[in-house]
Amino acid sequence: CQSHRNRRIKLRNTINVKCRFFWIKSTTSEIIIIYCIILLALIKLIPVTLTLAGIGGIILSVGMAVDANILIFSRMREEIKESKDLLLSIENGFSRAWPSIRDGNLTTLIVAFILYFLGTSFIKAFAFTLILGILISIFSAMVISKLFIQVVAESRLGKIKWLWSWILLNIQNYILQ
């Protein structure tokens, strides 16, 4: 009976950790979904005809949004490994990721503006959707992601430090798949 009880406890703990892990993974997916909803809503509000080039700009900007989240999670994992407080690690992770996100997106914005002002109609469609996508990407990475992660960190999950390192490592692997 003792072995059955131990198995049930192990199974319950495993299910508990997996449910929490998948909740975190779904939170990451929700951030990207919110990004896409905002982007498509703005494209609908601003009368834009989506050409193949415009869709290419959207796809590129979604990739840059995912890249921003990977940078944030990587910096947060490094901060957590240094044995800092979780909320402080989140804040430092975002502040350390911001220069890389800013520089990458700023150079892409400069090129997109040049393409928009010098290009033909198809190139302008690509550049416009890319500019719009990058601006929303910066907002979703630095505001929405931070808000979601802080809400999770302030819950009971925030007290389990080893779980956060494990989750951040696996989220990165999940996003890169």
N, C-alpha and C positions, 0 to 999 in steps of 0.2 A: 504493500500500500504506500510505503514511503517513496518508492521509485515512481509510482503513478503520480503522486503528489508533486514530486520534483519535476516530472515531465510536464505536468499541467502548468506549473509555475514558469518553467522555461518557455513553453509554448505561449503563455500569456505575455511574458516579457518580450518575446520575439515579435509577436503580433503588435504589441504596444509600440515598440520601436519602429517597426515597419510602417505602421499607420502614421506615426508622426513624421517619418522620413518622407513618405509619399505626400503628406500634406505640405511639407516644405517644397518638394519638387513641384507640386501643383501650384504652389504660390509663385514659383519662378515662371511657370507656364502662364499663370494668370497675368503676370507683369507684361509678358510679351503679347498676350491677347489684348490687354488694355491698350498697349501701344498700337496694335493693329487697328483696334476699334477707333481710337482717336484719329489715327492717320486716315482711315477710310472715311470717317465722318467729315474731316476737313476737306478731303478730296471731293466729297459729295457737296459740301457747302460752297466751296469755291468751284465754279463750273469748269472742271478739267475733263477733257476727253482723254481717256487712258488709251494710249497707243502701246505698242510692244516696247518701245523705248521707255515710256512712263512706267510700265510694269517692271522693267529692268531696274529703274531707279528705286522703286518700292522694295524690290528684293534686296538690292544692295544696302538700303537703309535698314532693313530688318536685320541683315547680317551685322551691321555696325551696332545695332541695339543689343544683339546677343553678345557681341564682343565687349561692349561696355559692362554688361552684367558679369561676364567672365573675369574681367579685370577687377571689379569690385569684390567678387567672391574670393579671388586669389589674394588680394590685399587683406581682406578680413581674416582669411585662414592664417596668413603670416602673423597678423596681430594677435590672434588667439593663441598661437604657438608660443608667443612671448609671455604667456601667463598673465595677461591683462584682464581687467574686468570686461565682461561681454559687451555692455553698452559702450564702453570706452573703445573696445576693439572695433565695434561697428563704426563708430564715429571716425576713428583713425583710418580704418580701411577705406571709407568713402573719401576722406580728405587726401589719402595717398593715391587713390585711383583717379581722382579728379584731374590732375595735370595731364596724365596720359590720355584720358577721355577727351579733355578739352583740346589738346594738341592735334590728336587724330581727326576729330570732328571739324576743327577749325580749318585745317589744311584742305579737307574734303569740301567744306563750304566755300572756300576761296576758289577752288577749281570749278565747283558747280556754278558759282556766280559768273565766272569767266565763260563757261560753256553757255550759260543762259543768255548773256549779252552778246556773244559772238556767234552763236550757233544758229542752225536752221530750225524749222518748226519741230522736227523730231528730236533734235538735240535739246531744244528748249523744254520739251515735255520730260525728257530724262532728267535734266538739270532741276526743273521745278519740283518734281516728285522727290528727287534726292535731297534738295534743300529742305522741303517740308518734312521729310522723313528724319533727317538728321536733327532738326530742331526739336521734333517730338521725341526722338531717341534720347537726347540730352535731358529733356524734362522727365521722361519715364525712368531713366537710369538714376538720376540724382534726387528725384522727389518721390516717385511712386515706389521704386525699389526700396529706398531708405525707409519709407513709411511702413511698408509691409514687413520688412526685416525687423524694425524696431518693435512693431506690434507682437511679432512672434517672440522676440527676445525678452519682452516684458511679461510674457506669459510664464507658465510653469516650465516650459521648455528652456527658458533662459538660464535656469539654475544648473543644467546638466552640461558642463563644459566639454567633456569628451565627445558628447553627441554632436555639438556644434562643429568641432573639427572634422568629424566623420561626415556630417551632412554637407559641409562646404566642399570637401574633397569629392564626394559623390555627386553633388550638383554639377560641379565642373565637368566630371566625366559624363554625366547625363546630357548636359548641354552640347558637349562636343561630339556625341554620337550621331 
